[in-house]
Amino acid sequence: MAETIPAGSTTDGVIQVGQPTDARVSAPASYDVADFPVPHGREEDWRFTPLERLRGLHDGTAVADGGVKVEVTAPEGVTVETVGRDDARLGRAGKPVDRVAAQAYSSFEKASVVSVPKETVLTEPVRISVRGEGGTAFGHQVVEVGAFAEAVVVIDHTGDATLAANVEYLIGDGAKLTVVSVQDWDDTAVHAGQHTALVGRDATFKSVVVTFGGDLVRLHPRVVYGAPGGEAELYGVYFTDNGQHQEHRLFIDHDTPHCRSNVAYKGALQGKEAHAVWIGDVLIRAAAEGTDTYELNRNLVLTDGARVDSVPNLEIETGEIVGAGHASATGRFEDEQLFYLMARGIPADEARRLVVRGFFAELVQQIGIPDLEERLIAKIEAELEASVG
Amino acid sequence: MATLEIHDLHVSVDAEGGPREILRGVDLTVKQGETHAIMGPNGSGKSTLAYSLAGHPKYTVTGGTVTLDGEDVLAMSVDERARAGVFLAMQYPVEVPGVSVSNFLRTSATAIRGEAPKLRTWVKEVKEAMERLQIDPSFAERNVNEGFSGGEKKRHEILQLELLKPAIAILDETDSGLDVDALRVVSEGVNRVRESGQVGTLLITHYTRILRYIKPDHVHVFAAGRIAESGGPELADKLEEEGYEAYVKGGASE
């Protein structure tokens, strides 16, 4: 019953329906890298990505040599374990959906499992530091939150690495998990991976993805619902500089009745060859009656030479829903805006700051972790300084 | 006493086939406390004069001088001109998404005054100024000019005029697109600023209608990129009756 309206790079509408989601991936999801052909770049799910900059993560030539240090700091009551490949808790949130994620799943040697016991309410965040030391690595992280537990987890990526790593979030019934994943890499790093959340009955998942660094970052934030009543909020902030490729490919699979999802990603771009890609796929399956979903992507282009590809896709297989919509727009910080602000006495660099801070403000406020918000604002300012200077 | 002196100002814009001269030798002196109306037909260059004085990058000054109390305005950047006391109320104010009116006004006032206004008095100052211009308090939280009606944009411009208290206020067709009620509210705002005696006003308009509310001391007719005739308020009455025809025929814009 779904009609097909092509969704373009700058659309703004209530309901638009893209190409069927299944038709746009080059192979079915699988744990095994051998099930995926090596992408050549013309596939729908690879066409925006500069494969030559993936350093072999996509074609089997990347060889792990360590070089990424993972440290978990957790408050009391949280269990932190390093487990082998055969641990039963791995792989439950969902299968890898592209070759690089499958490569990560097929190649990691040890996984990290962070467990918050049921009904445990943490007052301090769990902090997972992923520090690149120049090498190539494959990783796997599981964050498991028991029924009615509440937790905040910050995953902080810094340094230089070539990393393919997946993260699973398992959110128990009635539990609340907020995850902030910060990609504050050096500008030489390559990072690809899939972050999949399995949301339990009446559970709440909030994800904040912050991408500043890296030569190439390509992430798949994904949500599936295990039972009715689940709620997912996915926020993203990215600042794509000169020469950087930052790609966020979201998928929300509404296969369960009475679940909600809300997506808001905002990015600023500056400099030549800065390239941001945002794919927002939402699928409302026939069984998912009572679904309420909205997704938004906004981009602010600060200088000439930057490129944005923003593609929202909404596929709806039932009319018995509360709401479904999306909006995508890419705007330019224009000379006229700069003139207007300067004509009120505001110097050019401050005018630019004012606009960019305003653009990101409401999303930054969603994080709810003061030291992280401050760091983010400082980072935005620093990125702007680089552009102005 | 602040004085804006424009002497033999020539300005051109880039057009297909090379630069095109729009202002062809403008001479004008505006002193603090005076109100000058600049009237002229479409295309005569009167908006170009306004934007050139504010420093819009689209316009290139090819000759002449502009000074404010002897300081070379043309050597200043756009923000420096504003801080020196030149204010342009724009005909088409620009939308600035993501920046709230309250944040914008405070940032601007801080830049113009050289220090951040004290929060408590500032909030009161803005609130009262908004009330006088019949601007709904919810405007403070809206993004600058985003989704504003034509009348709301103009009232927002005059709100800035009242708060920033410039030495020279250039009002570029502030009356255009306003109904009678909005015109009255906006004119009262301009008059409050004029009554301070601290501002020299350059009122650019196509119509004589606004001059019923804002009484000029001097009226200049602008045609073909320069001032074709100057006089007192009686010149506006003549234009009201006869229109611009006499000026257009004698060497109009291309």
Interface residues (C-beta under 8 A of the other chain):
Chain A: L300 G331 E334 D335 E336 Q337 F339 Y340 L341 M342 A343 R344 G345 I346 P347 A348 E350 L354 V355 V356 R357 G358 F359 A361
Chain B: A54 G55 H56 P57 S77 V78 D79 R81 A82 R83 F87 L88 M90 P93 V94 E95 V96 P97 G98 V99 S100 N103 F104 T107 S108 A111 I112 N143 V144 Q160 L164
